[in-house]
Amino acid sequence: MKNALKILYILIAGIGVFFINEIYFLLGFIGLHLLLLALVQHPDKSLRFLWKVKWFIFIIFLFHSLSFSGDIVLFKLKKWTLGLSYEGLLAGSIMACKLISMLLVTQVVRWSMKPGEFIQGMTKLGLSKNNASIIDQIMHIVAEEKGTKKKGSGSGSGSGGGKGKNNSNKGEVQSKDVLLKGKIGNLPARILDKINFAKGKFANDPNAIVASSSLAVTLIRLVKIAPGLPLAPGHKNILLMPVIIHGIVKSERKFTGAQIGFISGILHFSMGFGKYGPLGIAQFALMGLVLDLFFRIPVNQNRLWFLMLAGGLGGLMRITSEILLAVVLGMPNTFFLIYLPYIISQVAFGAASGFITKPLIKQKTT
């Protein structure tokens, strides 16, 4: 029951901080969890998770600081003045502290739990035995894959190693090539390799499609199949959307996408990928659910335009956490205008995934 209580604490405390508007309480709350973080014994603990969202936190602080009448004039042009206000600085600090508090709660609890304990806690809170079993098996497989790659990373040199490297680069394309030119190179084949590998791990399992798709999504997050663009958010949508859509199309069960998304979200949270804690789990599950519903539309679902629409919709769903947080934190409408390039990038890479999804769903898995 201890693990279930820890997960409940993430939900209660993580959501509760958004109802607190006292800066000293929030600073004390942050200080307490920084102390707990220092006491937690975990080899991977760090404050890197805050660095990942530094610009989001900064924008939240900046917009609130500029949203009141200026006490500190920064720029003046005729009748137009840009300035900071003490009231705005306080509001911006409070909103930024709310987000930092939620992230700290999530990470402190996650690092205080062993890999299997989070799943045990979720099972106590209602996670089905099937899903728990799939997640447990996937975590075991991923751990084995990591161990295998570490052992093999130092072996192989000379002409043999060079040849392998050249073969791996043959037909390789970048995310921007898919987005701007529709070039897909060997990406469908490489993604299919991941799906076939994952499917082989769950042979004769009644939940094989859900399990193998969730494993393939996790492996794609861990392994760099195609070089991306570091400054272009959402470039991995090109790889993730085809796997999820492939699972939906190949499965005869309802809400396969929601299940793949839910399991993938839990795995990403457990492995430290998610930037926004439990919101990331809900975000992946919602993305899968929306794609499930989209593929119920009675049209020719093999058309490129339909698959591009599906990928773009999935890309939009992948940023629901940021949009929800912006709404909860009271961001003005101008924030969404500034944030628009980020949203467009996510949707565009999602739409570009249609070029890969179309040949992928035509190929047969082993």
N, C-alpha and C positions, 0 to 999 in steps of 0.2 A: 504493500500500500504506500510505502515511502516514495516510490518512483511516481506513482499516480499523483501524490500530493505535490511533488515538485513540478509536474506538468501543469497542475491546476494553479500553482503559484505563478507560473509564466503567464497564464491566461488572465488571472485576477489582477496581479500586480502590473503586468504589461499593459492591460487595458485601463486599469484604475488610475495610472499616472496621468492619463489624458484628461481626467476630471479635476486635477489639482492645479491651481493657479497661484500658489504661493512659492516664490522663487527660493526662499530659504529652506523650505521643506524639500523641494526638488534637489537643491544642492546637497542637502544632508543625505537624501536618498541615494544620490549618485556616489557620494563619499563612502557610504556604507557598503555599496556594492563593489566599489573599487577595492575596499578592504577585504571583502569576501573573495574577490577575484585574486588578490594577493595570497590568500590562504589556500585557495584551491590548488591541489596537486594535479596538474595536467601538463604533459610535455608540449602541447601545441598552443597553450593559452598565450594571448597577446592582445593588444588593442588595435590590431590590424582591421578588425571588423568595423571600427569607427572610421578608419582611414578610407575604407571603401565607399562610405556615404558622406565624405567630407563636404563635397560640393552641394549635396542635397541639404545638409545641415546649414551650410553657409548661406544658401539661397533663402531658406526659411528665415534665418536670422536677419538677413539683409532686407527682405521684403517687408517684414514687420517693422524694422527700424526706420524705413522710409515711408511708412504708411500714415504717420501723424505729422502735424505741423512741425517745421524744422526749428530746433533750438540751436543746432550747429549747422551753419550754412556750408555746403560743400561746393555748390556751383550755382551761379546766377546768370541768367540771360534775359535781359529786359524785365518782363513781368513774371518770368518763370524761374522758380527757385527750387533747387534740389538740396535737401538737408536731412540730417538726422534729428530725432527728438528723443528726449530722455524717456518719455512714455513708450515710444516705439522700441528703443533699445531694451527696455525692461520686458516688453511684450515679446520681442524677438528672442531674448534670453530664456524666457519661460517656455516658449514653443520649442526651441532647440533642446532645452533640458528635458522636456517631455519625451522627445524622440530618443535622446541619449539614454534616458532612464529605461525605456522599453528595451532597447538593444542590450544594455548592461544586464538587465534581469534575465533575458533570454540566454546570453552567453555564459553568465555565471552558473546558471542551472545546467546548461548543456555540458559545460566542462566539469561539473561535479558528478556527472553520470558516466558510467561505462557504456560502450557502444550498445550492448543488448538491453541495458536498463531502461532506455527511453522507450523501446518497443514494448517491454514488460509493462511500463506505466500506461502506454496507450492501450494495451490489451485490457488492463484493469478499467480503463475509461470507456471501453466498448469497441475497440478495434477488433475486427473479426479474426478468428484463428487462421483462416485462409490467407488474409492479407499479412498478418503477423508472420506466418510461415514463409511467405514470399519474400518479405523484407529481410527476415533473418537469413534466408538462403542467399539473397543478393549481396548482403553485407559480407557474408562469408566468401562468396565468389570474388567480389571486388578486392577483399583483403588478400586472397590468393593471387589475383592478377597483379596487385601492387608488389607482392613479394617476389613473384616470378620476374617482373620487369627489373626490380632492383638487383636480383641475382644475375640477370643476363645483361645488365647495362655495361658492365666492364669487360665482358667477353667478346671475342671476335674482333680481329684487326686485320690490317693488310688488305689484300685484293678482295678477299671474301666479304669483309665489312663494307668496302667501298661499293662493291657491286650491289649489295642489298640496298644501300642508300640510294643509288641511282634508280633502282627499280621502284622504290617507294615514291620517288618524285615524278615518275613517268605518269603523264596525264593529270598531274595535280593542278588545281586551280585555287584561286583565292576567293574569299567571300565576295569581294567587290566585282570579280569577274561574273559571278552568278547574278549579282544584282544589276550590273550595268550592261552586261552583254548576253546574259542567258546561257553562258558557258557552264557546263556541269562536269566536264572531264570524267574522271573515274569516281566521283563522289557517290553516285547511286550504288556502284559496286562495293565501295568501301563501307557504306552504311549497311548494305545488305550483308556484308561479312560480319558486322557486329550483331545484326539481327540473327543470323544463322548461328553464330557462336552462342548467343544468349538462348536461342531456341533449343540448341543441343543440351544446354544445362538443365532444361525443364522438359525433356522428352517424356511423353506419356502422362504428363501432368494435365489435369482438366483445366487448370488456369494458365496453360502454357503461353497463350498469346499475351495476356496481361503481364505475366511474370517476365517473359522474354523482352517485351517492349520496354518495361520499366528498367530492366537490367541494361538494355541497349542505350536508353536515355542516360542512365548513370555513367556508363562507360564512355559515352560521347562527351559528357562533362569532364571526365577525368583525362581522356586521351585527346590530343589535338589532331583530329582527323584532317582538318584543312586549316591553313593559316588564316587568321581573321584580321580585323582591323581594330587595333587597341582603342582608337578614338571613335569608333562607330558602335554605339550600343545596339545590342540585339543581333550581332552577326551570327551567333550560334543558333538563332531561330532557323537559319538555313538548314541546319542539321537535325534539330530537335523536332520540328513540325512534321517532316516526312516520316519519322519513326512513329510518332503518336497517330498520325493519320493512317499509316500502314496498319497499325494495330486495330484501329476502328474498322477499316475496310475489310480486313481479313477475319475479323471476329464475327460470330453469329449472336453474341450476347449483347444485351442492351447496356448502355452506359459504360462501355469498355474504356472510352477515353477518360471519363471521370475517375475510373479506378486506376488507370495508368498514371494520371495526373496526381491523384492522392498519394499513391505509393511513391512516385518519384519525388513529390514534395517532402514526404517524411524522410526519404533517403537523403535528399539534399540538405535538409535541416540537420539530420543526425551527423552528416559528414562536414558540416560547417560551410556549405555553399551559400545558403540563403542569407541575404543581407538584412531582411526584415523579420526574422524569427518566425513565429507561427503564421504570420501573414503570408509567408512564402508557400506554406502548405496549402492554404486556402486558395492562393493565386493559381497554383498548378492544377488543383482539383477543379476550379472554376473554368480554367482554360480547356481542360479535357471535356467537361460537361457541355460547354458552349459548342465545341467541335462535334460532340455527339449529336446535339440538336441540329447543327448545321447540316450534317450528313443525312438527316431525315428528309431534307427537301427533295421532292420528287423531280429531279432533273438528271441529265447525263453527268454523273459525278466524275467521269474520266476526262472531261474537258479541262484544258489548261486554265481557262479563266476561272472555273469553279474552284480548282485546287489552289490557285493564287489567292482567291478571295478567302478561302479557308485558312491558308497560311497567314494572311494579313490579319484576319480576325483573331487567330491564335496569338500573333505578335502583340496585338492590342491588349489581349487578356493578360499577357505576361507583365504588363506594367500597372495592373490594377492596384498593387500595393502602394506604389508611389502616388497614384491619383487619389486613393482612399486616404492616405496620410495627409496629403495636401488639403483635402476637404475637411478632415477632422481638425487640422491645425489652423483652419480659418484663412488659408491663403487666398489673396485677391485674384480676380479673373486675369489680371496681367501676368500672374505667375504661369498660368497655363499657356499664355502666348509665348513667353520666354522658353517654356518647357516643350513647346511644339516640335522643335527639331529632334529632340530625344524621342518623342512619340512617333514622329514620322520615320525615324531610323528603325525603331522596333517593328513598325508595321511594314515598312518597305522590305526589310530582310525576311520577315515572315511571308510576305507575298512572293518574294523571289524563290522561296522554298518550293513553290509549285513546279518549277522547272525540274527539280530533283524528285519530287513526289510522283509526278506522272510516270516516268520510266520505272520508278521503284515499285509501285503497286502493280505494274504489269509483269514484273519478274517473279519467279517462283522461289520460295524459300526452300531450303533443303530439309 
